[in-house]
Amino acid sequence: MQPQVFQNALQMIGRTPLLAVRHLDTGPCQLFLKLENQNPGGSIKDRVGLYLIEAAERAGKLKPGGTLIEATAGNTGLGLALVADFRVTCPEARFCANFTRLGFHPGFGLTTTLPEVIGKTNAALMFYTSRRVTGEEAHRWGLADVLVPQDQVREAALKLAAEIAENSPLGLLATRATMRADLAERVRKATEHELEEQSRLRKTDDFKEGVKAMAERRVPNFAGR
C-alpha cells in the first residue's frame, strides 16, 4: 500500500484512519474506531475549525483582510484567535494553551503566532505552566486588543470592524500584507515541526497520563517517559 502524501497540514484534517476492533465482542456488528487524534492538532476540533472558516468564506462573510474571530478559550480557540488581526474580550474570558499539561507539544502554529503577539517570555509562561490567563491579563499582555464587559463583546467587535471598514480596502490590504510579510510561511514551517513533535509525544506514557488526568479532573502524575 502506497502511503498517502499531503502537501500541507490542512489536507490532513479529517483524513484520519479507521481502526477495526478485533479483540472485543461486538456481536453481529463490525466496529471501527475513527482515530481523530491523528488530526494535525491532535483533536476532532480541527474539523470544526476548518469547517467554520471555509463555510464563512463560501458565504462571503470572511474575505481577504476580514479576520476578526470571536474565539473560545481552549487550544483550538486560541489558535483560531491568533489568525485574526485583533481580538476583543471581556474580564470573564480565559485564555489557555495547556498542551504541556497533556504531555503534548503546542500546535496550530502557536509556537510562532503566540510569541509574535505577546512576546517570547509571556508565550513561554503560558506554554510551560498551562495556566489560564484572565481577560484582564490577556489585555495587558496584548493578547486581546479591546476589553469590554461580557455583554458588549460582540458590539465592540463590530464597532472595531466598522472603524477599519471606513478606510481604503486597497490601502488596508497592502498594509496588512507588508506587516504580515512572511508570517504564513513561518506558520507553515512551525506547524510541520509541531506535528513531528506531537506525533512523537503522542506515543508516550506521559501523553496517556495527561489525557487521563484531564478527563478525571486531577493533577497528572508524569513519569517522563
Number of C-alpha atoms within 10 A of each C-alpha: 3 4 5 7 8 9 7 13 15 14 12 17 22 20 15 15 14 12 11 11 12 10 6 7 10 10 7 6 7 10 15 12 10 15 16 20 16 20 22 26 26 21 17 18 18 20 17 14 15 14 12 10 15 14 12 12 13 10 9 9 12 16 11 8 14 14 19 20 19 17 19 16 19 15 21 21 19 19 24 23 23 24 17 15 15 19 24 25 28 20 15 11 17 18 24 20 28 20 20 17 23 21 23 23 25 23 24 27 24 24 22 21 21 21 15 14 16 18 14 14 10 15 21 15 12 20 21 14 14 17 15 17 18 18 22 20 15 23 20 14 16 15 28 22 14 20 20 18 11 12 9 13 18 14 12 17 20 13 12 16 15 11 10 13 12 8 10 10 13 9 10 14 14 12 12 13 13 10 10 10 11 10 14 14 10 14 17 16 14 20 23 17 16 22 22 13 15 22 18 12 18 18 11 15 14 22 24 17 19 22 16 15 17 13 9 10 9 10 12 19 10 16 9 9 10
